[in-house]
Amino acid sequence: MCVSRLAQPITLLLILASLAGCATSSAQPPRPRGPDPYFTAMYGPHPDEAFPLPATDISKVDPRFLRQQVPYPTYEPPGTIVVDTPNRYLYLVQGDGMALRYGIGVGKAGLEFAGEARIGRKAQWPRWIPTSDMVAREPERYGPLAGGLDPGLTNPLGPRALYLYQDGKDTLFRIHGTTEAWSIGKAVSSGCIRMFNPDVIDLYNRVPEGTRVVVIQAQPPMEPAMPPIDASMQMPAEEAPLAF
């Protein structure tokens, strides 16, 4: 009788150990580290482009710089582009307190420009010519490219460019793609406002010429919208120097 009572706890322990082993073997494997599959698909290849784009490497990108819808209270009307250079964001205002937010890299020209403008021109796979200031500042780097660089995967403007105008004149300020995805979220030596190539394609498809753009260097815009511009915008010569 005593032996039987001692055997019962031992048997129970063996059963529990067996069940624990089953639970361990059926547990889900740990989720692999890396970008969310949602963003991996968003920044995947674009094989149908004039120059097929490979997937963008976002493995080392802070997720806050990836394209996403976020709350964004502002007086700006839907459709306005707000470039927040200190925080390295570009917002496309959507209304109802929301905006589509993109991460950006800010170049020297981007840090010097502030105020309001309009998209006076849009270009797919634009040609690029360094400005005279860029050539003078870094002659070894930009001197050989003074004649310009044809569209392609090595072009600093990337697959799309949005050209900003004030009073119908080109400001030489651009929103464009980049060959240096690692630079998104950072301040860089040259250029204006650069975006991941899939992001600048997405923005290009969402906004028409004439879109209002607000570039801020400090506080968010909280003023009424700039009235429409009636004067036609002067288109630049195709070979005019293009800041990037």
Backbone hydrogen bonds, N-H to C=O, Kabsch-Sander energy under -0.5 kcal/mol:
donor,donor_aa,acceptor,acceptor_aa,energy
5,R,1,M,-1.7
6,L,2,C,-1.9
7,A,3,V,-1.8
8,Q,4,S,-1.2
10,I,6,L,-1.1
11,T,7,A,-2.6
12,L,8,Q,-2.3
13,L,9,P,-2.4
14,L,10,I,-2.0
15,I,11,T,-2.1
16,L,12,L,-2.4
17,A,13,L,-2.4
18,S,14,L,-1.9
19,L,15,I,-2.3
20,A,16,L,-2.4
21,G,17,A,-1.9
22,C,18,S,-1.8
23,A,19,L,-2.4
24,T,20,A,-2.3
25,S,21,G,-1.9
26,S,22,C,-1.6
27,A,23,A,-0.6
27,A,24,T,-0.8
39,F,36,D,-0.8
40,T,36,D,-2.3
41,A,37,P,-2.2
42,M,38,Y,-1.6
43,Y,39,F,-2.3
44,G,41,A,-1.5
46,H,53,L,-2.4
49,E,46,H,-1.3
53,L,46,H,-1.9
56,T,43,Y,-2.6
58,I,56,T,-0.9
61,V,58,I,-1.5
65,F,62,D,-2.5
66,L,63,P,-1.6
68,Q,101,R,-1.9
70,V,99,A,-2.8
72,Y,97,G,-3.4
75,Y,221,P,-0.7
79,G,93,V,-3.0
80,T,77,P,-1.7
81,I,212,R,-2.5
82,V,80,T,-0.5
82,V,91,Y,-2.8
83,V,81,I,-0.5
83,V,214,V,-3.3
84,D,82,V,-0.7
84,D,89,Y,-2.6
85,T,83,V,-1.1
85,T,216,I,-1.7
88,R,84,D,-0.8
88,R,85,T,-0.6
89,Y,84,D,-2.1
90,L,102,Y,-2.5
91,Y,82,V,-3.3
92,L,100,L,-2.4
93,V,80,T,-2.6
93,V,91,Y,-0.6
94,Q,98,M,-2.2
95,G,98,M,-1.0
98,M,95,G,-1.6
99,A,70,V,-2.3
100,L,92,L,-2.4
101,R,68,Q,-3.2
101,R,99,A,-0.6
102,Y,90,L,-2.8
103,G,65,F,-1.2
104,I,88,R,-1.8
105,G,194,R,-2.2
106,V,186,K,-2.3
107,G,105,G,-0.5
107,G,192,C,-3.1
109,A,191,G,-1.6
110,G,191,G,-1.2
111,L,107,G,-1.6
112,E,108,K,-0.7
112,E,109,A,-0.7
113,F,109,A,-1.0
115,G,215,V,-2.7
117,A,213,V,-2.2
118,R,165,Y,-2.3
119,I,211,T,-2.0
120,G,118,R,-1.0
120,G,163,Y,-2.5
121,R,163,Y,-1.1
123,A,161,A,-2.2
125,W,159,P,-3.6
128,W,149,L,-2.4
135,V,131,T,-2.0
136,A,132,S,-2.4
137,R,133,D,-2.4
138,E,134,M,-2.5
142,Y,138,E,-3.0
143,G,139,P,-1.9
145,L,142,Y,-1.0
146,A,143,G,-1.8
148,G,145,L,-2.4
149,L,128,W,-3.3
155,N,152,G,-1.4
158,G,155,N,-1.8
160,R,157,L,-0.6
161,A,123,A,-1.9
162,L,175,I,-2.8
163,Y,121,R,-2.8
164,L,173,F,-2.4
165,Y,118,R,-3.1
166,Q,169,K,-2.4
169,K,166,Q,-2.0
171,T,164,L,-2.6
173,F,164,L,-0.5
175,I,162,L,-2.2
176,H,193,I,-2.5
177,G,157,L,-2.3
177,G,160,R,-1.3
181,A,179,T,-0.5
183,S,180,E,-2.1
184,I,181,A,-1.5
185,G,104,I,-2.5
186,K,183,S,-2.0
188,V,106,V,-2.5
192,C,244,F,-2.5
193,I,174,R,-2.0
194,R,105,G,-2.6
194,R,192,C,-0.6
195,M,176,H,-2.2
200,V,196,F,-2.5
201,I,197,N,-1.9
202,D,198,P,-1.9
203,L,199,D,-2.9
204,Y,200,V,-2.4
205,N,201,I,-1.8
206,R,202,D,-0.8
206,R,203,L,-1.0
207,V,203,L,-1.6
210,G,119,I,-3.4
211,T,208,P,-1.5
213,V,117,A,-2.7
214,V,81,I,-2.9
215,V,115,G,-3.2
215,V,213,V,-0.5
216,I,83,V,-2.8
216,I,214,V,-0.6
230,D,228,P,-0.6
234,Q,168,G,-2.1
240,A,237,A,-2.2
242,L,129,I,-1.6
243,A,241,P,-0.6
